Amino acid sequence: MKILIFGASGMVGQGVLHECLAAPDVSQVTTVGRTPLEQTHPRLQQLVQSDLMALEAVEGELQGFDACFFCLGVSSSGMSEEAYRQLTHELTLKVASLLAKLNPEMTFVYVSGAGTDSSEEGRSMWARVKGKTENDLQKLPFRSVYLFRPSIIQPLHGIQSKTPAYRYLYRLANPFLSLIRRACPGMIVTTDDIGQAMLNAARQRGGRVVVEAKDIVRLARRLSDRG
């Protein structure tokens, strides 16, 4: 498989990239972002673009892919609804619409969040915007669309959040997250779980699917070439 990853520098994206490069059936991974990654690998290519709203200029480098794992996202904290909508809905749909035109047989996997409001009418601003984004993605002519809704995410393999405060919190919480994950499977997902589940989604191609946290864990355990 040939995989596109958006948001590979973030905590979730780092985990997804780690799993993609470890998968024997992935022949190429291309990351798309505003800044280059420090990581190198024989199967890793990087497409650095300062304006992700203007990817038409590099259409030729976005063709021939089996799946796109869209891990790009921002916190809504301190943002107006309009600003958050521009970065969350408008950017995602702009990129996805272009990819659907270039790769109609593609599986598109979007990282949303637990509590997303599919009605688009709830009180929570971020949940409404995420809900509209999910709804509009399902209308695009991809072969498959998976909408991942993780809740608490535990980073593994030394992966860290780019936000200093989050890094500190994860250092404190990580031992407890491991205990909770063993005691209550499905409540917490790891960055490994998300990456493996995305790969299995691309392998099985299942229409339009909302994947809640417990289902991410189940999907990560299914059909994996890595056992």
C-alpha positions as CSV (number, residue, x, y, z in Angstrom):
1,M,0.0,0.0,0.0
2,K,1.0,3.6,-0.6
3,I,-0.1,5.9,2.3
4,L,-0.5,9.7,2.7
5,I,-0.3,11.1,6.2
6,F,-1.3,14.7,7.1
7,G,-0.3,15.9,10.6
8,A,2.6,13.4,11.0
9,S,4.4,15.8,13.4
10,G,1.6,15.7,16.0
11,M,1.3,13.1,18.7
12,V,-1.3,11.0,16.9
13,G,0.4,11.4,13.5
14,Q,3.8,10.3,14.9
15,G,2.2,7.1,16.2
16,V,0.5,6.5,12.8
17,L,3.7,7.1,11.0
18,H,5.6,4.7,13.3
19,E,3.1,1.9,12.5
20,C,3.0,2.6,8.8
21,L,6.8,2.3,8.5
22,A,6.7,-1.0,10.5
23,A,4.0,-2.6,8.3
24,P,5.5,-5.0,5.7
25,D,2.7,-4.3,3.2
26,V,3.3,-0.5,3.1
27,S,5.6,0.2,0.2
28,Q,5.6,4.0,0.6
29,V,4.6,6.7,3.1
30,T,4.3,10.3,2.0
31,T,3.8,12.9,4.7
32,V,2.3,16.3,3.9
33,G,3.0,19.2,6.2
34,R,4.2,22.8,6.5
35,T,7.5,21.9,8.0
36,P,9.9,18.9,7.4
37,L,10.2,16.0,9.8
38,E,13.5,15.2,11.3
39,Q,12.8,11.5,10.8
40,T,14.2,9.6,7.7
41,H,13.4,6.1,6.4
42,P,13.9,4.4,3.0
43,R,10.1,4.2,2.5
44,L,9.4,7.7,3.8
45,Q,8.9,10.7,1.5
46,Q,8.1,14.2,2.6
47,L,6.0,16.8,0.8
48,V,6.6,20.2,2.4
49,Q,4.0,22.8,1.5
50,S,3.6,26.1,3.4
51,D,-0.1,26.5,2.3
52,L,-2.1,23.3,2.6
53,M,-5.1,25.1,1.1
54,A,-3.2,25.3,-2.2
55,L,-2.2,21.7,-2.9
56,E,-3.4,21.9,-6.5
57,A,0.1,23.0,-7.5
58,V,1.4,19.6,-6.5
59,E,-1.4,17.4,-7.7
60,G,1.0,15.1,-9.5
61,E,2.6,14.1,-6.2
62,L,-0.7,13.3,-4.6
63,Q,-1.9,10.6,-7.0
64,G,-1.6,6.8,-6.8
65,F,-2.3,6.4,-3.1
66,D,-4.4,3.7,-1.5
67,A,-5.2,5.6,1.7
68,C,-4.9,8.9,3.4
69,F,-4.6,9.1,7.2
70,F,-5.7,12.7,8.2
71,C,-4.3,13.3,11.7
72,L,-4.1,17.1,11.4
73,G,-6.0,19.0,14.1
74,V,-6.0,21.9,16.5
75,S,-7.4,22.6,19.9
76,S,-10.5,24.8,20.0
77,S,-9.3,26.4,23.3
78,G,-9.4,30.2,23.0
79,M,-10.5,30.1,19.3
80,S,-13.6,31.6,17.8
81,E,-16.0,29.3,16.0
82,E,-15.1,30.8,12.7
83,A,-11.4,30.4,13.2
84,Y,-11.8,26.8,14.4
85,R,-14.1,26.0,11.5
86,Q,-11.6,27.3,9.0
87,L,-8.8,25.1,10.3
88,T,-10.9,22.1,11.1
89,H,-13.7,21.9,8.5
90,E,-12.6,24.1,5.6
91,L,-9.0,22.8,5.4
92,T,-10.0,19.2,5.8
93,L,-12.7,19.3,3.2
94,K,-10.4,21.3,0.8
95,V,-7.7,18.6,1.0
96,A,-10.2,15.7,1.0
97,S,-12.1,17.0,-2.0
98,L,-8.8,17.2,-4.0
99,L,-7.7,13.7,-2.9
100,A,-11.1,12.2,-3.8
101,K,-10.8,13.6,-7.3
102,L,-7.2,12.3,-7.7
103,N,-7.7,8.9,-5.9
104,P,-11.3,7.8,-6.1
105,E,-10.4,4.3,-4.9
106,M,-8.7,5.7,-1.8
107,T,-9.6,5.0,1.9
108,F,-9.8,8.2,3.8
109,V,-9.4,8.0,7.6
110,Y,-10.1,11.2,9.6
111,V,-9.2,11.6,13.3
112,S,-12.2,13.2,14.9
113,G,-12.9,12.9,18.7
114,A,-15.1,11.3,21.3
115,G,-18.2,13.4,21.8
116,T,-18.4,14.7,18.2
117,D,-21.9,16.0,17.5
118,S,-23.3,14.5,14.2
119,S,-26.4,16.6,14.5
120,E,-24.3,19.8,14.2
121,E,-26.8,21.4,16.7
122,G,-25.3,20.8,20.1
123,R,-23.9,23.4,22.6
124,S,-20.3,22.3,22.2
125,M,-18.6,24.4,19.5
126,W,-15.8,22.0,18.7
127,A,-18.2,19.0,18.6
128,R,-20.5,20.8,16.1
129,V,-17.7,21.7,13.8
130,K,-16.2,18.2,14.0
131,G,-19.7,16.8,13.3
132,K,-20.1,18.8,10.2
133,T,-16.7,17.8,9.1
134,E,-17.5,14.1,9.5
135,N,-20.9,14.5,7.7
136,D,-19.4,16.3,4.8
137,L,-16.5,13.8,4.4
138,Q,-19.0,11.0,4.1
139,K,-20.5,12.7,1.0
140,L,-17.2,12.6,-0.9
141,P,-16.7,9.9,-3.5
142,F,-14.0,7.9,-1.8
143,R,-14.2,4.1,-1.8
144,S,-14.2,4.2,2.0
145,V,-14.3,6.8,4.8
146,Y,-13.5,6.0,8.4
147,L,-14.1,8.5,11.2
148,F,-12.0,7.8,14.2
149,R,-13.3,9.1,17.6
150,P,-10.6,8.4,20.2
151,S,-11.0,9.6,23.7
152,I,-8.0,9.3,26.0
153,I,-4.8,8.6,24.0
154,Q,-1.7,7.1,25.5
155,P,1.5,7.8,23.5
156,L,4.1,5.0,23.2
157,H,7.7,4.6,21.9
158,G,8.8,8.0,23.3
159,I,6.2,9.9,21.2
160,Q,5.4,13.2,22.7
161,S,2.8,16.0,22.2
162,K,4.1,19.2,20.7
163,T,2.4,21.2,23.6
164,P,4.7,21.5,26.6
165,A,1.8,21.4,29.1
166,Y,0.5,18.2,27.6
167,R,4.0,16.6,27.7
168,Y,4.2,17.3,31.4
169,L,0.7,15.9,32.0
170,Y,1.5,12.7,30.0
171,R,4.7,12.1,32.0
172,L,2.7,12.2,35.2
173,A,-0.3,10.2,33.9
174,N,1.4,7.5,31.8
175,P,1.8,4.9,34.5
176,F,-1.8,5.3,35.5
177,L,-3.0,5.2,31.9
178,S,-1.2,1.8,31.5
179,L,-3.1,0.4,34.5
180,I,-6.4,1.8,33.4
181,R,-5.9,0.4,29.9
182,R,-5.3,-3.1,31.2
183,A,-8.2,-2.9,33.6
184,C,-10.7,-1.3,31.2
185,P,-9.8,-2.3,27.6
186,G,-11.3,0.2,25.2
187,M,-11.4,3.2,27.5
188,I,-7.9,4.3,26.5
189,V,-6.3,3.8,23.1
190,T,-2.6,4.0,22.4
191,T,-0.9,5.6,19.5
192,D,-0.1,2.0,18.3
193,D,-3.8,1.2,18.4
194,I,-4.7,4.1,16.2
195,G,-2.0,3.4,13.7
196,Q,-2.7,-0.3,13.4
197,A,-6.5,0.3,13.2
198,M,-6.0,2.8,10.4
199,L,-3.9,0.3,8.5
200,N,-6.5,-2.4,9.0
201,A,-9.2,0.0,7.8
202,A,-7.2,0.6,4.6
203,R,-6.8,-3.2,4.1
204,Q,-10.5,-4.0,4.5
205,R,-12.2,-1.0,3.0
206,G,-15.6,-0.8,4.6
207,G,-17.8,2.0,3.3
208,R,-18.6,4.9,5.7
209,V,-17.8,3.9,9.2
210,V,-17.7,5.8,12.6
211,V,-15.1,4.2,14.8
212,E,-15.5,4.9,18.5
213,A,-12.6,4.4,21.0
214,K,-13.5,0.7,21.9
215,D,-13.9,0.0,18.2
216,I,-10.4,1.4,17.4
217,V,-8.9,-1.1,19.8
218,R,-10.9,-4.0,18.2
219,L,-10.0,-2.8,14.7
220,A,-6.3,-2.6,15.6
221,R,-6.4,-6.3,16.6
222,R,-8.1,-7.4,13.4
223,L,-6.5,-8.5,10.1
224,S,-3.0,-7.3,11.1
225,D,-0.2,-8.6,9.0
226,R,2.0,-8.1,12.1
227,G,0.0,-10.5,14.2
